[in-house]
C-alpha cells in the first residue's frame, strides 16, 4: 500500500488552491499548508506502521502474539538451565548434598532438586541463558563435612523468551506447511515447544513404515543432552510405547536422538596491531560464532564448514589485520558434516604488526 509523503501532499494542496491565489514558495498559502501536510504525512506513516502490524511477515511484539494465537502458536517463555554437579567431601570422597540446598556460580543461584551419592541435579533460579555455565559451585549455606561442588554438565540449556524473528518464522512455516496428524511440521511444532530445544530435524520412515527419526539440538545449538532427549521422548512417546498416549500418533515408532558432534579444529597465523591476548580471544570467538551459525541453519540444510567462511570470520574479528596459513582439520578443503560442527582445538599464533 503506497501512501503519500510530505512533498506529494503539499503538491496536491497547492494544485487545489483557488485560481488567483499566490502559491509560490514563501507565499502565505504555501506557508499555511506546510505544517498541515507535515502532520498528514506523519499520520500516514503511523497508519502504515499499523497496517504492517496486521500481517505475520511484518508484525511485531504483542500484535505478532495475537496473530500467532489465531493459529494455536504461543511465544516461547524463558526457561531455566538444569545442571549436573559432582559433590565431594573434605577428603575428596563422594558426598551427598540434601535436596533444596542452594549454590551460586558467577552471581547466579541454583537449587538442588535431585541428589545422589557424589552428585546431583540443580535447577537455576533465574530463567534464561544466564544459567548456562559450568565450574565450581559455592554453597550458600554451611554443611558439615562438605568439601567441593562443581557443575560438570549442562543437562538442559536455559533459554530466553522467544524473540519476534523465531516466532514469526514458526507462524510462516505453519502457514506454508500446515501441521497435521503427525506430519513433519506437526512433529517440529510439538518438539520445539519443549523447554531447552533449539533445533529439530525430522526424518520420516527412517527405519521403514511407521517409524520416525527426531534429532534435537539444545537452545545453545549444541547436540541435546540425554536429559533433554528424555524430556522429548516422554512428550512424544511416554513409556516408549506407540500407543498414542503421547503427542506422537498411534502406531508411530519414534527414535529421539542428538546429531553427532563433529569437532572442527583449526590453526592459523594472526597479524595484529592490538593486544595479542585480546585479539586471540576475539578470533577464537569469531571462529566459534561461525560454527554456531552453521548449527543454527542445521534444521534446513546440512552443515558445510567452508574454508572461505572461516577465513572471513577470522578476518572480521576485532583487531585482526591479516590471517595466514589457515588450516581446518589439517587441510584447506571445505568440510561436509554428517552431524553438526562443534568447537575443536583452536591453535592461533598471534604476531604483532610492528
GUFI-160167 format. One record per residue (C-alpha): residue in three letters; x, y, z; residue number from 1. Coordinates in nm, 4 decimals. Example, Ala and Ser with C-alpha at 12.3 -4.5 7.8 and 13.67 -1.06 7.14 Angstrom:
BEGIN
<atom r="ala" east="1.2300" north="-0.4500" up="0.7800" k="1"/>
<atom r="ser" east="1.3670" north="-0.1060" up="0.7140" k="2"/>
This chain:
BEGIN
<atom r="unk" east="0.0000" north="0.0000" up="0.0000" k="1"/>
<atom r="unk" east="0.1637" north="0.3181" up="-0.1243" k="2"/>
<atom r="unk" east="0.0916" north="0.6176" up="0.0981" k="3"/>
<atom r="unk" east="0.1659" north="0.9795" up="0.0001" k="4"/>
<atom r="unk" east="0.4600" north="1.1615" up="0.1540" k="5"/>
<atom r="unk" east="0.5030" north="1.5255" up="0.2540" k="6"/>
<atom r="unk" east="0.6110" north="1.6512" up="-0.0886" k="7"/>
<atom r="unk" east="0.3229" north="1.4809" up="-0.2673" k="8"/>
<atom r="unk" east="0.0675" north="1.6045" up="-0.0132" k="9"/>
<atom r="unk" east="0.1912" north="1.9618" up="-0.0393" k="10"/>
<atom r="unk" east="0.1904" north="1.9469" up="-0.4185" k="11"/>
<atom r="unk" east="-0.1744" north="1.8318" up="-0.4135" k="12"/>
<atom r="unk" east="-0.2716" north="2.1134" up="-0.1737" k="13"/>
<atom r="unk" east="-0.1039" north="2.3802" up="-0.3849" k="14"/>
<atom r="unk" east="-0.2666" north="2.2491" up="-0.7015" k="15"/>
<atom r="unk" east="-0.6071" north="2.2591" up="-0.5292" k="16"/>
<atom r="unk" east="-0.5739" north="2.6304" up="-0.4402" k="17"/>
<atom r="unk" east="-0.8386" north="2.8617" up="-0.5921" k="18"/>
<atom r="unk" east="-0.7441" north="3.0412" up="-0.9085" k="19"/>
<atom r="unk" east="-0.5607" north="3.3647" up="-0.8483" k="20"/>
<atom r="unk" east="-0.4190" north="3.2629" up="-0.5083" k="21"/>
<atom r="unk" east="-0.0423" north="3.3096" up="-0.4826" k="22"/>
<atom r="unk" east="0.1125" north="2.9625" up="-0.4222" k="23"/>
<atom r="unk" east="0.4759" north="3.0495" up="-0.4801" k="24"/>
<atom r="unk" east="0.7327" north="2.9312" up="-0.2240" k="25"/>
<atom r="unk" east="0.7217" north="3.1593" up="0.0795" k="26"/>
<atom r="unk" east="0.3707" north="3.2847" up="0.0000" k="27"/>
<atom r="unk" east="0.1038" north="3.2988" up="0.2686" k="28"/>
<atom r="unk" east="-0.0804" north="2.9981" up="0.1237" k="29"/>
<atom r="unk" east="0.2418" north="2.7970" up="0.0860" k="30"/>
<atom r="unk" east="0.3375" north="2.8748" up="0.4453" k="31"/>
<atom r="unk" east="-0.0086" north="2.7845" up="0.5763" k="32"/>
<atom r="unk" east="-0.0386" north="2.4391" up="0.4159" k="33"/>
<atom r="unk" east="0.3184" north="2.3287" up="0.5026" k="34"/>
<atom r="unk" east="0.2582" north="2.2320" up="0.8697" k="35"/>
<atom r="unk" east="-0.0751" north="2.0694" up="0.7804" k="36"/>
<atom r="unk" east="0.0936" north="1.8492" up="0.5189" k="37"/>
<atom r="unk" east="0.3678" north="1.7595" up="0.7643" k="38"/>
<atom r="unk" east="0.1090" north="1.6393" up="1.0170" k="39"/>
<atom r="unk" east="-0.0755" north="1.4460" up="0.7467" k="40"/>
<atom r="unk" east="0.2485" north="1.2807" up="0.6354" k="41"/>
<atom r="unk" east="0.3208" north="1.1774" up="0.9962" k="42"/>
<atom r="unk" east="-0.0319" north="1.0378" up="1.0283" k="43"/>
<atom r="unk" east="0.0137" north="0.8366" up="0.7104" k="44"/>
<atom r="unk" east="0.3411" north="0.6920" up="0.8461" k="45"/>
<atom r="unk" east="0.1602" north="0.5874" up="1.1640" k="46"/>
<atom r="unk" east="-0.1137" north="0.4320" up="0.9536" k="47"/>
<atom r="unk" east="0.1495" north="0.2414" up="0.7544" k="48"/>
<atom r="unk" east="0.3004" north="0.1088" up="1.0778" k="49"/>
<atom r="unk" east="-0.0368" north="-0.0180" up="1.1988" k="50"/>
<atom r="unk" east="-0.1021" north="-0.1656" up="0.8558" k="51"/>
<atom r="unk" east="0.2232" north="-0.3636" up="0.8775" k="52"/>
<atom r="unk" east="0.1276" north="-0.4961" up="1.2222" k="53"/>
<atom r="unk" east="-0.1732" north="-0.6745" up="1.0702" k="54"/>
<atom r="unk" east="0.0344" north="-0.9296" up="0.8781" k="55"/>
<atom r="unk" east="0.2648" north="-1.2011" up="1.0192" k="56"/>
<atom r="unk" east="0.5618" north="-1.1218" up="0.7933" k="57"/>
<atom r="unk" east="0.5820" north="-0.7612" up="0.9214" k="58"/>
<atom r="unk" east="0.4094" north="-0.7781" up="1.2598" k="59"/>
<atom r="unk" east="0.5953" north="-0.7478" up="1.5912" k="60"/>
<atom r="unk" east="0.5558" north="-0.7620" up="1.9672" k="61"/>
<atom r="unk" east="0.2108" north="-0.8086" up="2.1165" k="62"/>
<atom r="unk" east="0.0499" north="-0.7798" up="1.7727" k="63"/>
<atom r="unk" east="0.2534" north="-1.0778" up="1.6495" k="64"/>
<atom r="unk" east="0.1473" north="-1.2700" up="1.9623" k="65"/>
<atom r="unk" east="-0.2162" north="-1.2115" up="1.8743" k="66"/>
<atom r="unk" east="-0.1650" north="-1.3251" up="1.5143" k="67"/>
<atom r="unk" east="0.0212" north="-1.6373" up="1.6309" k="68"/>
<atom r="unk" east="-0.2559" north="-1.7185" up="1.8788" k="69"/>
<atom r="unk" east="-0.5018" north="-1.7396" up="1.5878" k="70"/>
<atom r="unk" east="-0.3065" north="-2.0421" up="1.4660" k="71"/>
<atom r="unk" east="-0.2564" north="-2.2024" up="1.8074" k="72"/>
<atom r="unk" east="0.1023" north="-2.0812" up="1.8477" k="73"/>
<atom r="unk" east="0.2319" north="-1.9010" up="2.1539" k="74"/>
<atom r="unk" east="0.5613" north="-1.7254" up="2.2164" k="75"/>
<atom r="unk" east="0.8139" north="-1.9471" up="2.3918" k="76"/>
<atom r="unk" east="0.8759" north="-1.8361" up="2.7505" k="77"/>
<atom r="unk" east="1.2164" north="-1.8165" up="2.9187" k="78"/>
<atom r="unk" east="1.3210" north="-2.1429" up="3.0840" k="79"/>
<atom r="unk" east="1.5934" north="-2.2171" up="3.3434" k="80"/>
<atom r="unk" east="1.9078" north="-2.4211" up="3.2913" k="81"/>
<atom r="unk" east="1.9449" north="-2.7628" up="3.4537" k="82"/>
<atom r="unk" east="2.2958" north="-2.8743" up="3.5519" k="83"/>
<atom r="unk" east="2.4560" north="-3.1923" up="3.6796" k="84"/>
<atom r="unk" east="2.7063" north="-3.1415" up="3.9598" k="85"/>
<atom r="unk" east="2.9625" north="-3.3528" up="4.1410" k="86"/>
<atom r="unk" east="2.9951" north="-3.3259" up="4.5213" k="87"/>
<atom r="unk" east="3.2980" north="-3.4272" up="4.7293" k="88"/>
<atom r="unk" east="3.3750" north="-3.4150" up="5.0987" k="89"/>
<atom r="unk" east="3.6777" north="-3.2531" up="5.2614" k="90"/>
<atom r="unk" east="3.8871" north="-3.5638" up="5.1948" k="91"/>
<atom r="unk" east="3.7918" north="-3.5783" up="4.8263" k="92"/>
<atom r="unk" east="3.5431" north="-3.8632" up="4.8570" k="93"/>
<atom r="unk" east="3.1843" north="-3.8732" up="4.7338" k="94"/>
<atom r="unk" east="2.9405" north="-3.6582" up="4.9307" k="95"/>
<atom r="unk" east="2.5606" north="-3.6370" up="4.9411" k="96"/>
<atom r="unk" east="2.4067" north="-3.2901" up="4.9407" k="97"/>
<atom r="unk" east="2.0480" north="-3.2509" up="5.0686" k="98"/>
<atom r="unk" east="1.7712" north="-3.1634" up="4.8234" k="99"/>
<atom r="unk" east="1.6817" north="-2.7946" up="4.8469" k="100"/>
<atom r="unk" east="2.0344" north="-2.6673" up="4.9162" k="101"/>
<atom r="unk" east="2.1359" north="-2.3590" up="4.7183" k="102"/>
<atom r="unk" east="2.4615" north="-2.2914" up="4.5351" k="103"/>
<atom r="unk" east="2.5910" north="-1.9934" up="4.3414" k="104"/>
<atom r="unk" east="2.8103" north="-1.9592" up="4.0347" k="105"/>
<atom r="unk" east="2.9105" north="-1.6210" up="3.8882" k="106"/>
<atom r="unk" east="2.6275" north="-1.4442" up="4.0678" k="107"/>
<atom r="unk" east="2.3590" north="-1.6909" up="3.9584" k="108"/>
<atom r="unk" east="2.1874" north="-1.9228" up="4.2075" k="109"/>
<atom r="unk" east="2.0987" north="-2.2906" up="4.1667" k="110"/>
<atom r="unk" east="1.8741" north="-2.5177" up="4.3724" k="111"/>
<atom r="unk" east="1.9419" north="-2.8893" up="4.4227" k="112"/>
<atom r="unk" east="1.6282" north="-3.0710" up="4.3051" k="113"/>
<atom r="unk" east="1.7680" north="-3.4253" up="4.2986" k="114"/>
<atom r="unk" east="2.0644" north="-3.5708" up="4.4863" k="115"/>
<atom r="unk" east="2.2630" north="-3.8920" up="4.4994" k="116"/>
<atom r="unk" east="2.5959" north="-4.0023" up="4.6441" k="117"/>
<atom r="unk" east="2.8629" north="-3.7889" up="4.4769" k="118"/>
<atom r="unk" east="2.6324" north="-3.5865" up="4.2566" k="119"/>
<atom r="unk" east="2.3018" north="-3.4196" up="4.1893" k="120"/>
<atom r="unk" east="2.0789" north="-3.2253" up="3.9562" k="121"/>
<atom r="unk" east="2.0476" north="-2.8481" up="4.0014" k="122"/>
<atom r="unk" east="1.7969" north="-2.6068" up="3.8502" k="123"/>
<atom r="unk" east="1.8855" north="-2.2423" up="3.8006" k="124"/>
<atom r="unk" east="1.6650" north="-1.9982" up="3.9881" k="125"/>
<atom r="unk" east="1.6949" north="-1.7473" up="3.7031" k="126"/>
<atom r="unk" east="1.5259" north="-1.8292" up="3.3750" k="127"/>
<atom r="unk" east="1.7270" north="-1.7668" up="3.0592" k="128"/>
<atom r="unk" east="2.0785" north="-1.8195" up="2.9309" k="129"/>
<atom r="unk" east="2.2417" north="-1.6802" up="3.2469" k="130"/>
<atom r="unk" east="2.2450" north="-2.0283" up="3.3979" k="131"/>
<atom r="unk" east="2.4249" north="-2.1925" up="3.1055" k="132"/>
<atom r="unk" east="2.7643" north="-2.2201" up="3.2733" k="133"/>
<atom r="unk" east="2.9915" north="-2.4781" up="3.4291" k="134"/>
<atom r="unk" east="3.2523" north="-2.4514" up="3.7015" k="135"/>
<atom r="unk" east="3.2935" north="-2.4513" up="4.0781" k="136"/>
<atom r="unk" east="2.9722" north="-2.4002" up="4.2739" k="137"/>
<atom r="unk" east="2.9796" north="-2.2123" up="4.6027" k="138"/>
<atom r="unk" east="2.7399" north="-2.3237" up="4.8796" k="139"/>
<atom r="unk" east="2.5004" north="-2.0640" up="5.0184" k="140"/>
<atom r="unk" east="2.4632" north="-2.2489" up="5.3493" k="141"/>
<atom r="unk" east="2.7043" north="-2.4264" up="5.5830" k="142"/>
<atom r="unk" east="2.7067" north="-2.8062" up="5.5518" k="143"/>
<atom r="unk" east="2.9128" north="-3.0242" up="5.7842" k="144"/>
<atom r="unk" east="3.1742" north="-3.2295" up="5.6016" k="145"/>
<atom r="unk" east="3.1140" north="-3.0648" up="5.2667" k="146"/>
<atom r="unk" east="3.4254" north="-3.0124" up="5.0550" k="147"/>
<atom r="unk" east="3.3622" north="-2.9031" up="4.6957" k="148"/>
<atom r="unk" east="3.0901" north="-2.8849" up="4.4308" k="149"/>
<atom r="unk" east="3.1415" north="-2.8474" up="4.0590" k="150"/>
<atom r="unk" east="2.8913" north="-2.8200" up="3.7744" k="151"/>
<atom r="unk" east="3.0183" north="-3.0678" up="3.5155" k="152"/>
<atom r="unk" east="2.7383" north="-3.0980" up="3.2605" k="153"/>
<atom r="unk" east="2.4632" north="-2.8814" up="3.1130" k="154"/>
<atom r="unk" east="2.1645" north="-3.1172" up="3.1043" k="155"/>
<atom r="unk" east="1.9047" north="-2.8725" up="2.9732" k="156"/>
<atom r="unk" east="2.0177" north="-2.5326" up="2.8435" k="157"/>
<atom r="unk" east="1.8285" north="-2.2308" up="2.9692" k="158"/>
<atom r="unk" east="1.6781" north="-2.0119" up="2.7002" k="159"/>
<atom r="unk" east="1.5499" north="-1.6573" up="2.6792" k="160"/>
<atom r="unk" east="1.1957" north="-1.5632" up="2.5845" k="161"/>
<atom r="unk" east="1.1403" north="-1.6291" up="2.2155" k="162"/>
<atom r="unk" east="1.2079" north="-1.3248" up="2.0003" k="163"/>
<atom r="unk" east="0.9940" north="-1.1867" up="1.7198" k="164"/>
<atom r="unk" east="1.2136" north="-1.3414" up="1.4482" k="165"/>
<atom r="unk" east="1.1845" north="-1.7091" up="1.5547" k="166"/>
<atom r="unk" east="0.8148" north="-1.6700" up="1.6414" k="167"/>
<atom r="unk" east="0.7433" north="-1.5106" up="1.3043" k="168"/>
<atom r="unk" east="0.9315" north="-1.7921" up="1.1312" k="169"/>
<atom r="unk" east="0.7210" north="-2.0537" up="1.3129" k="170"/>
<atom r="unk" east="0.3991" north="-1.8828" up="1.2090" k="171"/>
<atom r="unk" east="0.5080" north="-1.8561" up="0.8455" k="172"/>
<atom r="unk" east="0.6218" north="-2.2193" up="0.8422" k="173"/>
<atom r="unk" east="0.2867" north="-2.3306" up="0.9804" k="174"/>
<atom r="unk" east="0.1056" north="-2.1349" up="0.7111" k="175"/>
<atom r="unk" east="0.3288" north="-2.2729" up="0.4363" k="176"/>
<atom r="unk" east="0.3398" north="-2.6301" up="0.5711" k="177"/>
<atom r="unk" east="0.0337" north="-2.6883" up="0.7925" k="178"/>
<atom r="unk" east="0.0917" north="-2.9176" up="1.0904" k="179"/>
<atom r="unk" east="-0.1493" north="-3.2093" up="1.0775" k="180"/>
<atom r="unk" east="-0.1786" north="-3.5668" up="1.2006" k="181"/>
<atom r="unk" east="0.1863" north="-3.6451" up="1.2633" k="182"/>
<atom r="unk" east="0.3418" north="-3.4917" up="0.9531" k="183"/>
<atom r="unk" east="0.6888" north="-3.3377" up="0.9669" k="184"/>
<atom r="unk" east="0.5558" north="-2.9909" up="1.0549" k="185"/>
<atom r="unk" east="0.3471" north="-3.1405" up="1.3353" k="186"/>
<atom r="unk" east="0.6495" north="-3.3089" up="1.4933" k="187"/>
<atom r="unk" east="0.8611" north="-2.9944" up="1.4602" k="188"/>
<atom r="unk" east="0.5974" north="-2.7734" up="1.6198" k="189"/>
<atom r="unk" east="0.5496" north="-3.0048" up="1.9187" k="190"/>
<atom r="unk" east="0.9187" north="-3.0753" up="1.9826" k="191"/>
<atom r="unk" east="1.0156" north="-2.7076" up="1.9563" k="192"/>
<atom r="unk" east="0.7685" north="-2.6349" up="2.2362" k="193"/>
<atom r="unk" east="0.9759" north="-2.8429" up="2.4825" k="194"/>
<atom r="unk" east="1.1834" north="-2.6065" up="2.7038" k="195"/>
<atom r="unk" east="1.5506" north="-2.6180" up="2.6093" k="196"/>
<atom r="unk" east="1.5022" north="-2.7249" up="2.2453" k="197"/>
<atom r="unk" east="1.6672" north="-2.5012" up="1.9873" k="198"/>
<atom r="unk" east="1.6582" north="-2.7084" up="1.6690" k="199"/>
<atom r="unk" east="1.4680" north="-3.0105" up="1.5345" k="200"/>
<atom r="unk" east="1.5168" north="-3.2309" up="1.2322" k="201"/>
<atom r="unk" east="1.2519" north="-3.4930" up="1.1495" k="202"/>
<atom r="unk" east="1.3176" north="-3.7901" up="0.9198" k="203"/>
<atom r="unk" east="1.0023" north="-3.9818" up="0.8221" k="204"/>
<atom r="unk" east="1.0120" north="-4.3585" up="0.7516" k="205"/>
<atom r="unk" east="1.3659" north="-4.3689" up="0.8885" k="206"/>
<atom r="unk" east="1.3535" north="-4.7447" up="0.9585" k="207"/>
<atom r="unk" east="1.0527" north="-4.8427" up="0.7478" k="208"/>
<atom r="unk" east="0.6818" north="-4.7702" up="0.7606" k="209"/>
<atom r="unk" east="0.5542" north="-4.6143" up="1.0815" k="210"/>
<atom r="unk" east="0.8990" north="-4.5094" up="1.2053" k="211"/>
<atom r="unk" east="1.0097" north="-4.1521" up="1.2636" k="212"/>
<atom r="unk" east="1.3545" north="-4.0179" up="1.3494" k="213"/>
<atom r="unk" east="1.3747" north="-3.6987" up="1.5543" k="214"/>
<atom r="unk" east="1.7099" north="-3.5269" up="1.6093" k="215"/>
<atom r="unk" east="1.7366" north="-3.2437" up="1.8597" k="216"/>
<atom r="unk" east="1.9674" north="-2.9523" up="1.9356" k="217"/>
<atom r="unk" east="1.9566" north="-2.7663" up="2.2643" k="218"/>
<atom r="unk" east="1.8752" north="-2.3969" up="2.2809" k="219"/>
<atom r="unk" east="2.2516" north="-2.3330" up="2.2816" k="220"/>
<atom r="unk" east="2.2568" north="-2.5080" up="1.9403" k="221"/>
<atom r="unk" east="2.4771" north="-2.7906" up="2.0628" k="222"/>
<atom r="unk" east="2.3648" north="-3.1558" up="2.0432" k="223"/>
<atom r="unk" east="2.0980" north="-3.2128" up="2.3075" k="224"/>
<atom r="unk" east="2.1986" north="-3.3888" up="2.6285" k="225"/>
<atom r="unk" east="2.0348" north="-3.7088" up="2.7500" k="226"/>
<atom r="unk" east="1.8110" north="-3.5243" up="2.9969" k="227"/>
<atom r="unk" east="1.6629" north="-3.3032" up="2.7242" k="228"/>
<atom r="unk" east="1.6254" north="-3.6009" up="2.4897" k="229"/>
<atom r="unk" east="1.4349" north="-3.7855" up="2.7614" k="230"/>
<atom r="unk" east="1.2002" north="-3.4874" up="2.8006" k="231"/>
<atom r="unk" east="1.1268" north="-3.5032" up="2.4274" k="232"/>
<atom r="unk" east="1.0746" north="-3.8811" up="2.4367" k="233"/>
<atom r="unk" east="0.8301" north="-3.8588" up="2.7263" k="234"/>
<atom r="unk" east="0.6371" north="-3.5876" up="2.5455" k="235"/>
<atom r="unk" east="0.6139" north="-3.7856" up="2.2206" k="236"/>
<atom r="unk" east="0.6041" north="-4.1474" up="2.3420" k="237"/>
<atom r="unk" east="0.5587" north="-4.1767" up="2.7199" k="238"/>
<atom r="unk" east="0.6698" north="-4.5207" up="2.8304" k="239"/>
<atom r="unk" east="0.8262" north="-4.5720" up="2.4852" k="240"/>
<atom r="unk" east="0.5006" north="-4.7218" up="2.3571" k="241"/>
<atom r="unk" east="0.3459" north="-4.6497" up="2.0156" k="242"/>
<atom r="unk" east="0.0002" north="-4.6370" up="2.1750" k="243"/>
<atom r="unk" east="-0.0803" north="-4.2722" up="2.1028" k="244"/>
<atom r="unk" east="-0.0836" north="-4.1655" up="2.4677" k="245"/>
<atom r="unk" east="0.1778" north="-3.9021" up="2.3894" k="246"/>
<atom r="unk" east="0.1945" north="-3.6435" up="2.1135" k="247"/>
<atom r="unk" east="0.3068" north="-3.8997" up="1.8539" k="248"/>
<atom r="unk" east="0.0160" north="-4.0530" up="1.6597" k="249"/>
<atom r="unk" east="-0.0935" north="-4.4113" up="1.7251" k="250"/>
<atom r="unk" east="0.1406" north="-4.6604" up="1.5589" k="251"/>
<atom r="unk" east="0.4365" north="-4.4254" up="1.5191" k="252"/>
<atom r="unk" east="0.7621" north="-4.5694" up="1.6492" k="253"/>
<atom r="unk" east="0.9740" north="-4.2644" up="1.7284" k="254"/>
<atom r="unk" east="1.3506" north="-4.2558" up="1.7791" k="255"/>
<atom r="unk" east="1.4763" north="-3.9434" up="1.9545" k="256"/>
<atom r="unk" east="1.8485" north="-3.8661" up="1.9407" k="257"/>
<atom r="unk" east="2.1022" north="-3.5878" up="1.9078" k="258"/>
<atom r="unk" east="2.3013" north="-3.5335" up="1.5876" k="259"/>
<atom r="unk" east="2.6647" north="-3.6361" up="1.6001" k="260"/>
<atom r="unk" east="2.9051" north="-3.3652" up="1.7145" k="261"/>
<atom r="unk" east="3.1929" north="-3.3255" up="1.4678" k="262"/>
<atom r="unk" east="3.4880" north="-3.1376" up="1.6170" k="263"/>
<atom r="unk" east="3.6382" north="-2.8747" up="1.3878" k="264"/>
<atom r="unk" east="3.9967" north="-2.7807" up="1.4702" k="265"/>
<atom r="unk" east="4.1914" north="-2.5036" up="1.3075" k="266"/>
<atom r="unk" east="4.5336" north="-2.3426" up="1.3054" k="267"/>
<atom r="unk" east="4.6304" north="-2.0046" up="1.1639" k="268"/>
<atom r="unk" east="4.8648" north="-1.7125" up="1.1943" k="269"/>
<atom r="unk" east="4.7065" north="-1.3845" up="1.3050" k="270"/>
<atom r="unk" east="4.8638" north="-1.0460" up="1.2339" k="271"/>
<atom r="unk" east="4.7523" north="-0.7641" up="1.4611" k="272"/>
<atom r="unk" east="4.8399" north="-0.4204" up="1.5856" k="273"/>
<atom r="unk" east="4.6483" north="-0.4594" up="1.9110" k="274"/>
<atom r="unk" east="4.6764" north="-0.6572" up="2.2312" k="275"/>
<atom r="unk" east="4.7689" north="-1.0154" up="2.1301" k="276"/>
<atom r="unk" east="4.5664" north="-1.1867" up="2.4041" k="277"/>
<atom r="unk" east="4.2534" north="-0.9834" up="2.3315" k="278"/>
<atom r="unk" east="4.2860" north="-1.0372" up="1.9567" k="279"/>
<atom r="unk" east="4.3362" north="-1.4113" up="2.0027" k="280"/>
<atom r="unk" east="4.0234" north="-1.4299" up="2.2180" k="281"/>
<atom r="unk" east="3.8271" north="-1.2296" up="1.9599" k="282"/>
<atom r="unk" east="3.9451" north="-1.4553" up="1.6757" k="283"/>
<atom r="unk" east="3.8527" north="-1.7699" up="1.8683" k="284"/>
<atom r="unk" east="3.5102" north="-1.6231" up="1.9446" k="285"/>
<atom r="unk" east="3.4639" north="-1.5414" up="1.5743" k="286"/>
<atom r="unk" east="3.5531" north="-1.8967" up="1.4715" k="287"/>
<atom r="unk" east="3.3188" north="-2.0365" up="1.7342" k="288"/>
<atom r="unk" east="3.0453" north="-1.7990" up="1.6185" k="289"/>
<atom r="unk" east="3.0841" north="-1.9127" up="1.2574" k="290"/>
<atom r="unk" east="3.0388" north="-2.2768" up="1.3592" k="291"/>
<atom r="unk" east="2.7358" north="-2.1847" up="1.5706" k="292"/>
<atom r="unk" east="2.5803" north="-2.0058" up="1.2719" k="293"/>
<atom r="unk" east="2.6040" north="-2.3325" up="1.0765" k="294"/>
<atom r="unk" east="2.4354" north="-2.5224" up="1.3603" k="295"/>
<atom r="unk" east="2.1558" north="-2.2658" up="1.3651" k="296"/>
<atom r="unk" east="2.0810" north="-2.3497" up="0.9995" k="297"/>
<atom r="unk" east="2.1122" north="-2.7268" up="1.0537" k="298"/>
<atom r="unk" east="1.7329" north="-2.7780" up="1.0635" k="299"/>
<atom r="unk" east="1.7026" north="-2.6905" up="0.6960" k="300"/>
<atom r="unk" east="2.0401" north="-2.7808" up="0.5470" k="301"/>
<atom r="unk" east="2.3446" north="-2.9974" up="0.6148" k="302"/>
<atom r="unk" east="2.6349" north="-2.8072" up="0.7624" k="303"/>
<atom r="unk" east="2.9339" north="-2.7350" up="0.5375" k="304"/>
<atom r="unk" east="3.2320" north="-2.5699" up="0.7040" k="305"/>
<atom r="unk" east="3.3699" north="-2.3595" up="0.4206" k="306"/>
<atom r="unk" east="3.7312" north="-2.2504" up="0.4098" k="307"/>
<atom r="unk" east="3.6258" north="-1.9087" up="0.2789" k="308"/>
<atom r="unk" east="3.3640" north="-1.8746" up="0.5541" k="309"/>
<atom r="unk" east="3.6136" north="-1.9474" up="0.8306" k="310"/>
<atom r="unk" east="3.8677" north="-1.7122" up="0.6708" k="311"/>
<atom r="unk" east="3.6052" north="-1.4358" up="0.6591" k="312"/>
<atom r="unk" east="3.5085" north="-1.4960" up="1.0218" k="313"/>
<atom r="unk" east="3.8680" north="-1.4728" up="1.1453" k="314"/>
<atom r="unk" east="3.9466" north="-1.1727" up="0.9265" k="315"/>
<atom r="unk" east="3.6436" north="-0.9874" up="1.0609" k="316"/>
<atom r="unk" east="3.7390" north="-1.0322" up="1.4268" k="317"/>
<atom r="unk" east="3.8232" north="-0.7108" up="1.6097" k="318"/>
<atom r="unk" east="4.1954" north="-0.6283" up="1.5939" k="319"/>
<atom r="unk" east="4.2809" north="-0.8795" up="1.3189" k="320"/>
<atom r="unk" east="4.4804" north="-0.7234" up="1.0353" k="321"/>
<atom r="unk" east="4.5587" north="-1.0370" up="0.8352" k="322"/>
<atom r="unk" east="4.5205" north="-1.4167" up="0.8512" k="323"/>
<atom r="unk" east="4.7747" north="-1.6593" up="0.7067" k="324"/>
<atom r="unk" east="4.8274" north="-2.0357" up="0.6788" k="325"/>
<atom r="unk" east="4.4733" north="-2.1237" up="0.7799" k="326"/>
<atom r="unk" east="4.4162" north="-2.4990" up="0.8109" k="327"/>
<atom r="unk" east="4.0836" north="-2.6576" up="0.9020" k="328"/>
<atom r="unk" east="4.1233" north="-3.0087" up="1.0374" k="329"/>
<atom r="unk" east="4.4702" north="-3.0035" up="0.8867" k="330"/>
<atom r="unk" east="4.3686" north="-2.9010" up="0.5338" k="331"/>
<atom r="unk" east="4.2243" north="-2.6285" up="0.3149" k="332"/>
<atom r="unk" east="3.9190" north="-2.8121" up="0.1802" k="333"/>
<atom r="unk" east="3.5574" north="-2.7493" up="0.2759" k="334"/>
<atom r="unk" east="3.4233" north="-2.9967" up="0.5326" k="335"/>
<atom r="unk" east="3.0792" north="-3.1521" up="0.4855" k="336"/>
<atom r="unk" east="2.9339" north="-3.2640" up="0.8178" k="337"/>
<atom r="unk" east="2.7048" north="-3.5608" up="0.8667" k="338"/>
<atom r="unk" east="2.6212" north="-3.4191" up="1.2097" k="339"/>
<atom r="unk" east="2.6848" north="-3.0684" up="1.3401" k="340"/>
<atom r="unk" east="3.0203" north="-2.8846" up="1.3657" k="341"/>
<atom r="unk" east="3.1387" north="-2.8009" up="1.7176" k="342"/>
<atom r="unk" east="3.4481" north="-2.6298" up="1.8521" k="343"/>
<atom r="unk" east="3.7619" north="-2.8413" up="1.8392" k="344"/>
<atom r="unk" east="4.1160" north="-2.7231" up="1.9101" k="345"/>
<atom r="unk" east="4.1902" north="-2.3669" up="1.8003" k="346"/>
<atom r="unk" east="4.5658" north="-2.3103" up="1.7576" k="347"/>
<atom r="unk" east="4.6132" north="-1.9443" up="1.6714" k="348"/>
<atom r="unk" east="4.9554" north="-1.7793" up="1.6607" k="349"/>
<atom r="unk" east="4.9277" north="-1.4025" up="1.7057" k="350"/>
<atom r="unk" east="5.2051" north="-1.1755" up="1.5806" k="351"/>
<atom r="unk" east="5.2390" north="-0.8010" up="1.6301" k="352"/>
<atom r="unk" east="5.2188" north="-0.5857" up="1.3177" k="353"/>
<atom r="unk" east="5.5325" north="-0.3995" up="1.4171" k="354"/>
